[in-house]
Structures are given as C-alpha cells and as structure tokens.
Amino acid sequence: MLLQELPGFMANRLRKPSLWTATALYFLAWDVLKRLMPRPHWRLAWPEEVFGVLLTAGLTVLTTLPWHWTGDARRRAGVLRGVVQALVWNALWLGAMIAVEVLVLPAAQPGTLSKLKLPFMPRPLPPKAGMMIANFPMALVFGWFLSNQEGAEDEAKASVALADQARIQTLQAQLHPHTLFNVLSGLTELVREDAETAEEALVQLVDLYRMLMTQATQINLPLARERELITCFLGIMELRLGARLKVRWDWAPWADVLELPPFLLHPLVENAIKHGIAPAREGGIVRVAVTREGDRLQLLVANTGKPLRADGGGVGLQNLRERLKLLARLKPDLELRQEGEWVIARLGLAWNWPS
C-alpha cells in the first residue's frame, strides 16, 4: 500500500465491525486483568481507563499499519519487511506513550515508584511503563494477526466481487440473442413488404450486434457508447415502423462522459418499442433522457402507445433487474409507472458528482 492511500485505507478500516469488536474484547480483557492484579500504592498520573483506551486503540488500530506498508500496489508486506516495520513502528508509538507519562503528565505520588532511571530522563520510569513495555511483543503479534484477518476479509470480498462481475457479464451476454430475436421477428413483415428497406435494416443489424458483443464484455463504459447502441437500434426500428415511431432525446453533453455499466438504458428502450409503440396502430413517441436530481443520476425512457403491461415488462427488463441486484454500490432504484398516456421507466443511481 502506498502512503497516499493511507487516509482512504484507514477510513475503510474504521468502518469494519470486526475492528471495533476486537477493540472492545481486548479492552475488556485488559480491564479484567487489571482488576485481578494487586492494587498499587501510587496515585496514577492519568486515569487508568484513559490509559487502557489508548493502549487498546493502539493495538487494534495502529499496530496493523506497518504490515500494510508495501510501497507498491500489494495490500500486505512480506514477513521480513512487515516484522522490521512493525518493530520500529510499535517502538515509536509505545515510546510516545511512555514519554507523555514521564515528561508531560504530573509525577506519580512518591512511594513505590520504579527505581529504573535512565540518564536522559528527568525522573524514574513510572510503574505503568512496565505494562507499556510488556505490550510491545503483544503489539507485534496482535498487528500480524489482525492484518492477516483483514487480508482474508479482503480476499473474500474480492472473490464475491469477481463472482458478481461474472454473473453480470453472463446476464449482459444473454441480451445478444434476445435483442437479435426481437429485431428479426420485427423485420419479417418488412422483408415481404419492402425488400430493399429490409436489406438496409439487416446491414444495420450487423452493426448493432457488433456493438452488443463488444459492450457485453465491459465492466463500465462512457454513456455515449450506450447512446450509439440505442441510436443504431432505433434506426432499425424507424426503418421498420416508419412515421409511426417518433424519437425525442433529452441528453446533455455532460452525460456522454459518465462511466456506467453497459445496457442500463437499452433494455428500457427496447421494452418501450416492443410493448408500447409497435403494437399500437398509430405508433407513438419514445423519449430518452438523462438528468441530475440532487445526488442521483436519473435515466428515463418514456413512451406513448399501448399502456403499461400488468406483468411490468418482458425478458429484457427481468435481465436488467437481475443485474441491478448485483450493482448495490450504485443504489439502483428502478420504477415503472403509467402517467396519463405515457409509460415511464425511470432508473435512479447514486452518483458522486464533482463539487
């Protein structure tokens, strides 16, 4: 781990329940051990509870850090490097606690103070210094143990993420035959009525299928690529439906550069054409929009024509819902509703907008 990644790394660690569980358990064990020991005859320079909290926090929060300093993209240092870094790091923060006790805080009441006196110290080491020094090997072992546990948790999360991504790509690949079937079934009548236009549509279908295959293998793509896909699909549908299909875009230039998983809008557009506009004798309007509402990105497809189906859509929408379950980081919210003559499909996503 590089030093510039440290703030984000620490923020993620502090959100882990396992870290706070380990902190609470260690503090409880330390407090029980302290109460079982004979009571000393000196007055402590600072409250024992404060000392216990700081020592516990040091063991659970600070001691794992040197095991993660690698200087490169690796998440954990090797054994030799980790041990050397841990020895130096633990000596520094435990030494800092002793220095605060000896140099800053008021002296303990004379009586049974430790007789250990170092030349550079103004007075003997306090009795608690022995407890701090005794925690040095504990800090080394505890840091190694916790870093191993965190490494196992990270690997488990990475495995889950890879499995989810594989599932997403499988679902994306399922859109190939689904879209192909829908387009070809719609072009059957066109072949009999206008062979020349049908030939043009088939040429565009080749481009559409090439886009589907390319985008299905991607994790994220600029939203402009999805617009290209939708434009190609709508071009084929315009050849088939003619004047019955009218398209409106509400798409600001800033939307083109947004990096999103592929095929979030396309199934909504395909569903609008297949179930809303194509079955209607008079055809209808399809509107595609990308807007910002607060901290949410809103993707919207609205259409006139046939009203909303009771089952809420077909295979394409079911595929989209399955993929959205695996995109929890975006906090997706898919809604289908009827508003007057319009069928509205709205997909809201959490988005980190630049300030």
CORCOR-V996439 format. One record per residue. RES is the residue in three letters. SS is DSSP state (H for helix, E for strand, - for the rest). PHI is phi as a letter, one per 30 degrees, with the letter a starting at -180 (none if undefined). D_FIRST is the distance of its C-alpha to the first C-alpha in Angstrom with 2 decimals. Layout:
res,ss,phi,d_first
RES,SS,PHI,D_FIRST
RES,SS,PHI,D_FIRST
This chain:
res,ss,phi,d_first
MET,-,none,0.00
LEU,-,d,3.79
LEU,H,d,6.60
GLN,H,d,8.46
GLU,H,d,6.68
LEU,H,d,7.61
PRO,H,e,11.21
GLY,H,d,10.92
PHE,H,d,8.82
MET,H,d,11.56
ALA,H,d,14.24
ASN,H,d,13.62
ARG,H,d,13.68
LEU,H,d,16.86
ARG,-,c,18.50
LYS,-,d,18.37
PRO,H,e,21.87
SER,H,d,20.81
LEU,H,d,19.10
TRP,H,d,22.33
THR,H,d,24.45
ALA,H,d,22.90
THR,H,d,23.37
ALA,H,d,26.98
LEU,H,d,27.86
TYR,H,d,26.64
PHE,H,d,28.50
LEU,H,d,31.55
ALA,H,d,31.56
TRP,H,d,31.25
ASP,H,d,34.07
VAL,H,d,36.31
LEU,H,d,35.87
LYS,H,d,36.66
ARG,H,d,39.82
LEU,H,d,41.01
MET,-,d,40.92
PRO,-,e,44.01
ARG,-,d,44.01
PRO,-,d,43.65
HIS,-,c,46.38
TRP,-,c,44.28
ARG,-,c,43.29
LEU,-,d,39.54
ALA,-,d,38.25
TRP,-,b,35.99
PRO,-,e,36.22
GLU,H,d,34.97
GLU,H,d,33.41
VAL,H,d,31.25
PHE,H,e,30.25
GLY,H,d,29.46
VAL,H,d,27.36
LEU,H,d,25.26
LEU,H,d,24.89
THR,H,d,24.00
ALA,H,d,21.45
GLY,H,d,19.86
LEU,H,d,19.81
THR,H,d,18.51
VAL,H,c,16.09
LEU,H,d,15.03
THR,-,d,15.18
THR,-,d,12.27
LEU,H,e,9.71
PRO,H,d,9.85
TRP,H,d,9.38
HIS,H,c,5.80
TRP,-,d,5.12
THR,-,c,5.03
GLY,-,i,5.68
ASP,-,b,5.61
ALA,-,d,5.58
ARG,-,d,5.82
ARG,-,c,5.32
ARG,-,b,7.13
ALA,-,d,8.38
GLY,-,d,11.99
VAL,H,d,14.90
LEU,H,d,16.04
ARG,H,d,12.92
GLY,H,d,12.16
VAL,H,d,15.85
VAL,H,d,16.11
GLN,H,d,13.31
ALA,H,d,14.80
LEU,H,e,18.27
VAL,H,d,17.69
TRP,H,d,15.87
ASN,H,d,18.48
ALA,H,d,21.25
LEU,H,d,20.36
TRP,H,d,20.45
LEU,H,d,23.36
GLY,H,d,25.11
ALA,H,d,24.77
MET,H,d,26.58
ILE,H,d,29.27
ALA,H,d,29.71
VAL,H,d,30.29
GLU,H,d,32.82
VAL,H,d,34.60
LEU,H,c,34.60
VAL,H,c,34.44
LEU,-,d,36.02
PRO,-,e,39.75
ALA,-,d,40.87
ALA,-,d,41.77
GLN,-,d,45.49
PRO,-,e,47.04
GLY,-,l,48.20
THR,-,c,45.93
LEU,-,d,42.96
SER,-,d,41.11
LYS,-,d,42.88
LEU,-,d,39.72
LYS,-,b,39.91
LEU,-,c,37.60
PRO,-,e,39.06
PHE,-,d,36.58
MET,-,c,36.94
PRO,-,d,39.79
ARG,-,a,40.56
PRO,-,d,39.84
LEU,-,d,36.69
PRO,-,d,37.19
PRO,H,e,37.62
LYS,H,d,34.30
ALA,H,e,32.46
GLY,H,d,33.29
MET,H,d,31.59
MET,H,d,28.44
ILE,H,d,28.48
ALA,H,d,29.22
ASN,H,d,26.05
PHE,H,d,23.93
PRO,H,d,23.96
MET,H,d,23.67
ALA,H,d,20.42
LEU,H,d,19.03
VAL,H,d,20.33
PHE,H,d,19.58
GLY,H,d,15.86
TRP,H,d,15.69
PHE,H,d,17.89
LEU,H,d,16.12
SER,H,d,12.66
ASN,H,d,14.76
GLN,H,d,16.52
GLU,H,d,13.61
GLY,H,d,12.43
ALA,H,d,16.08
GLU,H,d,16.33
ASP,H,d,13.52
GLU,H,d,15.26
ALA,H,d,18.54
LYS,H,d,17.65
ALA,H,d,16.46
SER,H,d,19.79
VAL,H,d,21.76
ALA,H,d,20.30
LEU,H,d,21.25
ALA,H,d,24.64
ASP,H,d,25.23
GLN,H,d,24.46
ALA,H,d,26.81
ARG,H,d,29.40
ILE,H,d,29.09
GLN,H,d,29.64
THR,H,d,32.57
LEU,H,d,34.10
GLN,H,d,33.66
ALA,H,d,35.41
GLN,H,d,38.26
LEU,H,d,39.14
HIS,H,e,40.39
PRO,H,d,43.59
HIS,H,d,44.09
THR,H,d,44.19
LEU,H,e,46.19
PHE,H,d,48.74
ASN,H,d,49.16
VAL,H,d,49.73
LEU,H,d,52.08
SER,H,d,54.10
GLY,H,d,54.57
LEU,H,d,55.72
THR,H,e,58.41
GLU,H,d,61.03
LEU,H,d,60.05
VAL,H,d,60.84
ARG,H,d,64.40
GLU,H,d,64.92
ASP,-,a,63.32
ALA,H,d,62.22
GLU,H,d,61.15
THR,H,d,58.80
ALA,H,d,57.48
GLU,H,d,56.67
GLU,H,d,54.73
ALA,H,d,52.81
LEU,H,d,51.95
VAL,H,d,50.56
GLN,H,d,48.28
LEU,H,d,47.36
VAL,H,d,45.96
ASP,H,d,43.64
LEU,H,d,42.68
TYR,H,d,41.88
ARG,H,d,39.79
MET,H,d,37.69
LEU,H,e,37.39
MET,H,d,36.17
THR,H,d,33.60
GLN,H,d,32.16
ALA,H,d,32.13
THR,-,c,29.28
GLN,-,c,26.97
ILE,-,d,24.50
ASN,-,b,25.02
LEU,E,b,27.59
PRO,E,e,29.09
LEU,H,d,31.94
ALA,H,d,34.28
ARG,H,d,34.04
GLU,H,d,35.35
ARG,H,d,38.12
GLU,H,d,39.12
LEU,H,d,39.35
ILE,H,d,41.43
THR,H,d,43.62
CYS,H,d,44.39
PHE,H,d,45.22
LEU,H,d,47.41
GLY,H,d,49.14
ILE,H,d,50.27
MET,H,d,51.39
GLU,H,d,53.36
LEU,H,d,55.19
ARG,H,d,56.06
LEU,H,c,56.93
GLY,H,i,58.21
ALA,H,d,59.24
ARG,H,d,58.44
LEU,E,c,54.74
LYS,E,b,53.60
VAL,E,c,49.96
ARG,E,b,48.49
TRP,E,c,45.00
ASP,E,b,43.38
TRP,E,b,40.23
ALA,-,d,38.84
PRO,H,e,37.08
TRP,H,d,33.79
ALA,H,d,33.62
ASP,H,d,33.31
VAL,H,c,29.72
LEU,-,d,28.32
GLU,E,c,25.91
LEU,E,b,27.20
PRO,-,d,27.72
PRO,-,d,30.94
PHE,-,i,34.36
LEU,-,c,34.28
LEU,-,c,37.43
HIS,H,e,39.25
PRO,H,d,40.33
LEU,H,d,41.70
VAL,H,d,43.69
GLU,H,d,44.94
ASN,H,d,46.01
ALA,H,d,47.85
ILE,H,d,49.79
LYS,H,d,50.64
HIS,H,c,51.68
GLY,H,c,52.67
ILE,H,c,54.12
ALA,-,e,55.35
PRO,-,d,57.61
ALA,-,d,59.17
ARG,-,e,62.39
GLU,-,d,61.72
GLY,-,i,58.03
GLY,E,l,55.72
ILE,E,c,52.87
VAL,E,c,49.15
ARG,E,c,46.85
VAL,E,c,43.12
ALA,E,b,41.15
VAL,E,b,37.63
THR,E,b,37.50
ARG,E,c,35.34
GLU,E,b,36.36
GLY,-,i,34.36
ASP,-,c,30.76
ARG,E,c,31.88
LEU,E,c,32.40
GLN,E,c,35.78
LEU,E,c,36.86
LEU,E,b,40.62
VAL,E,b,43.27
ALA,E,b,46.87
ASN,E,b,50.07
THR,-,c,53.76
GLY,-,j,56.07
LYS,-,d,56.17
PRO,-,d,54.92
LEU,-,d,51.82
ARG,-,d,52.18
ALA,-,d,52.52
ASP,-,d,49.77
GLY,-,i,47.30
GLY,-,k,46.72
GLY,-,c,46.33
VAL,H,d,43.90
GLY,H,d,41.68
LEU,H,d,41.10
GLN,H,d,40.49
ASN,H,d,37.85
LEU,H,d,36.21
ARG,H,d,36.32
GLU,H,d,34.65
ARG,H,d,31.76
LEU,H,d,31.42
LYS,H,d,30.97
LEU,-,c,27.76
LEU,-,c,26.47
ALA,H,d,26.17
ARG,H,d,23.32
LEU,H,c,26.06
LYS,-,h,28.54
PRO,-,d,31.36
ASP,E,b,34.97
LEU,E,c,37.66
GLU,E,b,41.23
LEU,E,c,44.51
ARG,E,a,47.66
GLN,E,c,51.10
GLU,E,b,52.16
GLY,-,i,55.71
GLU,-,d,55.95
TRP,E,c,52.20
VAL,E,c,49.80
ILE,E,c,46.37
ALA,E,c,43.05
ARG,E,b,40.19
LEU,E,c,36.50
GLY,E,c,34.35
LEU,E,b,30.56
ALA,E,d,28.06
TRP,-,b,26.67
ASN,-,c,24.37
TRP,-,d,26.83
PRO,-,d,25.94
SER,-,d,27.48
